Amino acid sequence: MDRLPVASDGQVKVTLVSASPEPAERGNAAAPGVKRDVLLRWEAEAPAAGGAGAATVEYTFRIEYDRQMGLVGM
């Protein structure tokens, strides 16, 4: 599981661009006022031996905001 970043005031837009593999499920966060999909969940086998059976999950997201605005904490 992972979570896309969320701006509390709505001035920053975050969009999932691509994911490999695609998430098995997308859901809403349990945060007040958050009404869009920000939680990502993948299903994968986790063999006890590790290493050789490891899986890679890659995803890209876009952050859009006003040019006059500065972001802190990224």
Chimera marker file (.cmm) of the C-alpha trace (Angstrom):
<marker_set name="trace">
<marker id="1" x="0.000" y="0.000" z="0.000" r="1" g="1" b="0" radius="0.5"/>
<marker id="2" x="1.026" y="3.568" z="-0.570" r="1" g="1" b="0" radius="0.5"/>
<marker id="3" x="-0.618" y="6.956" z="-0.539" r="1" g="1" b="0" radius="0.5"/>
<marker id="4" x="-0.483" y="9.848" z="-2.981" r="1" g="1" b="0" radius="0.5"/>
<marker id="5" x="0.322" y="13.219" z="-1.413" r="1" g="1" b="0" radius="0.5"/>
<marker id="6" x="-2.672" y="15.464" z="-0.618" r="1" g="1" b="0" radius="0.5"/>
<marker id="7" x="-2.800" y="19.237" z="-0.211" r="1" g="1" b="0" radius="0.5"/>
<marker id="8" x="-5.109" y="20.374" z="2.571" r="1" g="1" b="0" radius="0.5"/>
<marker id="9" x="-6.315" y="23.537" z="0.808" r="1" g="1" b="0" radius="0.5"/>
<marker id="10" x="-6.993" y="22.130" z="-2.687" r="1" g="1" b="0" radius="0.5"/>
<marker id="11" x="-4.573" y="24.492" z="-4.451" r="1" g="1" b="0" radius="0.5"/>
<marker id="12" x="-2.282" y="21.594" z="-5.396" r="1" g="1" b="0" radius="0.5"/>
<marker id="13" x="-3.497" y="18.876" z="-7.775" r="1" g="1" b="0" radius="0.5"/>
<marker id="14" x="-1.884" y="15.415" z="-7.626" r="1" g="1" b="0" radius="0.5"/>
<marker id="15" x="-2.611" y="12.909" z="-10.394" r="1" g="1" b="0" radius="0.5"/>
<marker id="16" x="-1.434" y="9.316" z="-10.786" r="1" g="1" b="0" radius="0.5"/>
<marker id="17" x="0.192" y="9.224" z="-14.242" r="1" g="1" b="0" radius="0.5"/>
<marker id="18" x="1.236" y="5.582" z="-14.501" r="1" g="1" b="0" radius="0.5"/>
<marker id="19" x="1.750" y="2.480" z="-12.381" r="1" g="1" b="0" radius="0.5"/>
<marker id="20" x="3.399" y="-0.835" z="-13.157" r="1" g="1" b="0" radius="0.5"/>
<marker id="21" x="1.736" y="-3.072" z="-12.236" r="1" g="1" b="0" radius="0.5"/>
<marker id="22" x="-1.590" y="-1.277" z="-11.958" r="1" g="1" b="0" radius="0.5"/>
<marker id="23" x="-2.897" y="-1.027" z="-8.371" r="1" g="1" b="0" radius="0.5"/>
<marker id="24" x="-5.396" y="-3.734" z="-7.451" r="1" g="1" b="0" radius="0.5"/>
<marker id="25" x="-7.462" y="-1.106" z="-5.660" r="1" g="1" b="0" radius="0.5"/>
<marker id="26" x="-7.676" y="2.664" z="-5.216" r="1" g="1" b="0" radius="0.5"/>
<marker id="27" x="-9.507" y="4.150" z="-2.272" r="1" g="1" b="0" radius="0.5"/>
<marker id="28" x="-10.247" y="7.267" z="-0.269" r="1" g="1" b="0" radius="0.5"/>
<marker id="29" x="-8.162" y="8.305" z="2.691" r="1" g="1" b="0" radius="0.5"/>
<marker id="30" x="-9.772" y="8.496" z="6.103" r="1" g="1" b="0" radius="0.5"/>
<marker id="31" x="-8.964" y="12.200" z="6.248" r="1" g="1" b="0" radius="0.5"/>
<marker id="32" x="-11.658" y="14.855" z="6.646" r="1" g="1" b="0" radius="0.5"/>
<marker id="33" x="-12.461" y="16.571" z="3.347" r="1" g="1" b="0" radius="0.5"/>
<marker id="34" x="-10.563" y="14.094" z="1.143" r="1" g="1" b="0" radius="0.5"/>
<marker id="35" x="-13.008" y="12.842" z="-1.472" r="1" g="1" b="0" radius="0.5"/>
<marker id="36" x="-10.673" y="11.461" z="-4.140" r="1" g="1" b="0" radius="0.5"/>
<marker id="37" x="-8.617" y="8.328" z="-4.516" r="1" g="1" b="0" radius="0.5"/>
<marker id="38" x="-5.324" y="8.704" z="-2.691" r="1" g="1" b="0" radius="0.5"/>
<marker id="39" x="-4.710" y="5.200" z="-1.322" r="1" g="1" b="0" radius="0.5"/>
<marker id="40" x="-3.103" y="2.667" z="-3.671" r="1" g="1" b="0" radius="0.5"/>
<marker id="41" x="-2.992" y="-1.066" z="-2.945" r="1" g="1" b="0" radius="0.5"/>
<marker id="42" x="-1.163" y="-3.766" z="-4.849" r="1" g="1" b="0" radius="0.5"/>
<marker id="43" x="-1.525" y="-7.520" z="-4.408" r="1" g="1" b="0" radius="0.5"/>
<marker id="44" x="1.734" y="-9.497" z="-4.664" r="1" g="1" b="0" radius="0.5"/>
<marker id="45" x="3.111" y="-12.848" z="-3.619" r="1" g="1" b="0" radius="0.5"/>
<marker id="46" x="5.746" y="-12.627" z="-0.882" r="1" g="1" b="0" radius="0.5"/>
<marker id="47" x="7.746" y="-15.867" z="-0.906" r="1" g="1" b="0" radius="0.5"/>
<marker id="48" x="9.534" y="-16.821" z="2.308" r="1" g="1" b="0" radius="0.5"/>
<marker id="49" x="12.850" y="-17.202" z="0.441" r="1" g="1" b="0" radius="0.5"/>
<marker id="50" x="12.884" y="-13.487" z="-0.514" r="1" g="1" b="0" radius="0.5"/>
<marker id="51" x="15.417" y="-12.143" z="-3.030" r="1" g="1" b="0" radius="0.5"/>
<marker id="52" x="14.714" y="-14.218" z="-6.149" r="1" g="1" b="0" radius="0.5"/>
<marker id="53" x="10.947" y="-13.794" z="-5.879" r="1" g="1" b="0" radius="0.5"/>
<marker id="54" x="11.074" y="-10.042" z="-5.250" r="1" g="1" b="0" radius="0.5"/>
<marker id="55" x="8.637" y="-7.822" z="-7.155" r="1" g="1" b="0" radius="0.5"/>
<marker id="56" x="9.074" y="-4.212" z="-8.220" r="1" g="1" b="0" radius="0.5"/>
<marker id="57" x="6.268" y="-1.672" z="-8.144" r="1" g="1" b="0" radius="0.5"/>
<marker id="58" x="6.878" y="1.618" z="-9.936" r="1" g="1" b="0" radius="0.5"/>
<marker id="59" x="4.516" y="4.551" z="-10.243" r="1" g="1" b="0" radius="0.5"/>
<marker id="60" x="4.652" y="8.169" z="-11.320" r="1" g="1" b="0" radius="0.5"/>
<marker id="61" x="2.483" y="11.026" z="-10.182" r="1" g="1" b="0" radius="0.5"/>
<marker id="62" x="2.174" y="14.621" z="-11.362" r="1" g="1" b="0" radius="0.5"/>
<marker id="63" x="1.994" y="17.598" z="-9.011" r="1" g="1" b="0" radius="0.5"/>
<marker id="64" x="0.396" y="20.733" z="-10.449" r="1" g="1" b="0" radius="0.5"/>
<marker id="65" x="0.321" y="24.073" z="-8.688" r="1" g="1" b="0" radius="0.5"/>
<marker id="66" x="0.358" y="27.807" z="-9.424" r="1" g="1" b="0" radius="0.5"/>
<marker id="67" x="3.705" y="29.131" z="-10.639" r="1" g="1" b="0" radius="0.5"/>
<marker id="68" x="3.645" y="31.808" z="-7.907" r="1" g="1" b="0" radius="0.5"/>
<marker id="69" x="3.300" y="29.198" z="-5.172" r="1" g="1" b="0" radius="0.5"/>
<marker id="70" x="6.202" y="27.528" z="-3.360" r="1" g="1" b="0" radius="0.5"/>
<marker id="71" x="6.131" y="23.945" z="-2.054" r="1" g="1" b="0" radius="0.5"/>
<marker id="72" x="7.808" y="22.909" z="1.183" r="1" g="1" b="0" radius="0.5"/>
<marker id="73" x="8.364" y="19.374" z="2.463" r="1" g="1" b="0" radius="0.5"/>
<marker id="74" x="8.637" y="17.508" z="-0.839" r="1" g="1" b="0" radius="0.5"/>
<link id1="1" id2="2" r="1" g="1" b="0" radius="0.2"/>
<link id1="2" id2="3" r="1" g="1" b="0" radius="0.2"/>
<link id1="3" id2="4" r="1" g="1" b="0" radius="0.2"/>
<link id1="4" id2="5" r="1" g="1" b="0" radius="0.2"/>
<link id1="5" id2="6" r="1" g="1" b="0" radius="0.2"/>
<link id1="6" id2="7" r="1" g="1" b="0" radius="0.2"/>
<link id1="7" id2="8" r="1" g="1" b="0" radius="0.2"/>
<link id1="8" id2="9" r="1" g="1" b="0" radius="0.2"/>
<link id1="9" id2="10" r="1" g="1" b="0" radius="0.2"/>
<link id1="10" id2="11" r="1" g="1" b="0" radius="0.2"/>
<link id1="11" id2="12" r="1" g="1" b="0" radius="0.2"/>
<link id1="12" id2="13" r="1" g="1" b="0" radius="0.2"/>
<link id1="13" id2="14" r="1" g="1" b="0" radius="0.2"/>
<link id1="14" id2="15" r="1" g="1" b="0" radius="0.2"/>
<link id1="15" id2="16" r="1" g="1" b="0" radius="0.2"/>
<link id1="16" id2="17" r="1" g="1" b="0" radius="0.2"/>
<link id1="17" id2="18" r="1" g="1" b="0" radius="0.2"/>
<link id1="18" id2="19" r="1" g="1" b="0" radius="0.2"/>
<link id1="19" id2="20" r="1" g="1" b="0" radius="0.2"/>
<link id1="20" id2="21" r="1" g="1" b="0" radius="0.2"/>
<link id1="21" id2="22" r="1" g="1" b="0" radius="0.2"/>
<link id1="22" id2="23" r="1" g="1" b="0" radius="0.2"/>
<link id1="23" id2="24" r="1" g="1" b="0" radius="0.2"/>
<link id1="24" id2="25" r="1" g="1" b="0" radius="0.2"/>
<link id1="25" id2="26" r="1" g="1" b="0" radius="0.2"/>
<link id1="26" id2="27" r="1" g="1" b="0" radius="0.2"/>
<link id1="27" id2="28" r="1" g="1" b="0" radius="0.2"/>
<link id1="28" id2="29" r="1" g="1" b="0" radius="0.2"/>
<link id1="29" id2="30" r="1" g="1" b="0" radius="0.2"/>
<link id1="30" id2="31" r="1" g="1" b="0" radius="0.2"/>
<link id1="31" id2="32" r="1" g="1" b="0" radius="0.2"/>
<link id1="32" id2="33" r="1" g="1" b="0" radius="0.2"/>
<link id1="33" id2="34" r="1" g="1" b="0" radius="0.2"/>
<link id1="34" id2="35" r="1" g="1" b="0" radius="0.2"/>
<link id1="35" id2="36" r="1" g="1" b="0" radius="0.2"/>
<link id1="36" id2="37" r="1" g="1" b="0" radius="0.2"/>
<link id1="37" id2="38" r="1" g="1" b="0" radius="0.2"/>
<link id1="38" id2="39" r="1" g="1" b="0" radius="0.2"/>
<link id1="39" id2="40" r="1" g="1" b="0" radius="0.2"/>
<link id1="40" id2="41" r="1" g="1" b="0" radius="0.2"/>
<link id1="41" id2="42" r="1" g="1" b="0" radius="0.2"/>
<link id1="42" id2="43" r="1" g="1" b="0" radius="0.2"/>
<link id1="43" id2="44" r="1" g="1" b="0" radius="0.2"/>
<link id1="44" id2="45" r="1" g="1" b="0" radius="0.2"/>
<link id1="45" id2="46" r="1" g="1" b="0" radius="0.2"/>
<link id1="46" id2="47" r="1" g="1" b="0" radius="0.2"/>
<link id1="47" id2="48" r="1" g="1" b="0" radius="0.2"/>
<link id1="48" id2="49" r="1" g="1" b="0" radius="0.2"/>
<link id1="49" id2="50" r="1" g="1" b="0" radius="0.2"/>
<link id1="50" id2="51" r="1" g="1" b="0" radius="0.2"/>
<link id1="51" id2="52" r="1" g="1" b="0" radius="0.2"/>
<link id1="52" id2="53" r="1" g="1" b="0" radius="0.2"/>
<link id1="53" id2="54" r="1" g="1" b="0" radius="0.2"/>
<link id1="54" id2="55" r="1" g="1" b="0" radius="0.2"/>
<link id1="55" id2="56" r="1" g="1" b="0" radius="0.2"/>
<link id1="56" id2="57" r="1" g="1" b="0" radius="0.2"/>
<link id1="57" id2="58" r="1" g="1" b="0" radius="0.2"/>
<link id1="58" id2="59" r="1" g="1" b="0" radius="0.2"/>
<link id1="59" id2="60" r="1" g="1" b="0" radius="0.2"/>
<link id1="60" id2="61" r="1" g="1" b="0" radius="0.2"/>
<link id1="61" id2="62" r="1" g="1" b="0" radius="0.2"/>
<link id1="62" id2="63" r="1" g="1" b="0" radius="0.2"/>
<link id1="63" id2="64" r="1" g="1" b="0" radius="0.2"/>
<link id1="64" id2="65" r="1" g="1" b="0" radius="0.2"/>
<link id1="65" id2="66" r="1" g="1" b="0" radius="0.2"/>
<link id1="66" id2="67" r="1" g="1" b="0" radius="0.2"/>
<link id1="67" id2="68" r="1" g="1" b="0" radius="0.2"/>
<link id1="68" id2="69" r="1" g="1" b="0" radius="0.2"/>
<link id1="69" id2="70" r="1" g="1" b="0" radius="0.2"/>
<link id1="70" id2="71" r="1" g="1" b="0" radius="0.2"/>
<link id1="71" id2="72" r="1" g="1" b="0" radius="0.2"/>
<link id1="72" id2="73" r="1" g="1" b="0" radius="0.2"/>
<link id1="73" id2="74" r="1" g="1" b="0" radius="0.2"/>
</marker_set>
